[in-house]
């Protein structure tokens, strides 16, 4: 699988899950965002970023292995 797709697909999956969560979960944001709402939004953003980082790191593991191999040559 090309590297582009190995990086793109996990990111797309994270965004799709975030969109699905917004559709399914009973959440709303006030006109003036309240502190508890900001906390939930910030927590969801951090979770999405961490999941995205883990998936991208996994996707690029073959490149990391190639770099280690190239350094040993």
N, C-alpha and C positions, 0 to 999 in steps of 0.2 A: 504494500500500500504506500503511495507517495507520502512524503513527510507532510506536505500541506494538509492532506486529509487526516493524517494522524494527529495533527494539532487542531484542525478546525472542528472535527466531529465531537471531541469531548467538550470543547467550548460551546458548541451549538447545543449539546445535550444539557449543559448547565443552564444556559439561557432558556431553553425549552422548559426545564423543570421549574425555573423561577417564574416563568409566565404561567405555567400550569398552577403553581401554588397561588398566584394572584387571582386566578380564575376560580379555583376551588375553595380556598380558605375565605372565611367571612371577615375580611379586613377592609378598613376604610381609613382615609386620612382626612382630618378636618381642614377647613380653609386655612386656619393658622395651625401649623403642625404642633402638636402637643409633645412634651418630653417623652411620655411613654411610647408614642408613635415613632418618634425619632429613634428611640432605643430599638424598637422592633425592626425598623427599616435598616438601621446601622448593623444590627446583628445579622439580618438576612444578607446584606451586602458582604459582610465579612465571611459568612458561611459560603456564599457563592464564590468569592475570591479564593478561599482556601481549597474548596473542591476543585476549582478550575486549575489552581497551581498543582495540586496532586495529580490530576489527570494529564496536564501538559508535561509534567516531569516524567510521568510514566511513558507518554508518547515519545519523548525525546531520549529515552534511555538507550536506544540503539545508537544514536549520535554520540552520546557520552561514552559508550563502549568503544566506538570507532576512534574517538579522540585518545582514549587511553591506549589503544592498540597502536595508533600512529606515533604516539610519544615514545613507545617502546621500540620502535624500528630505528 
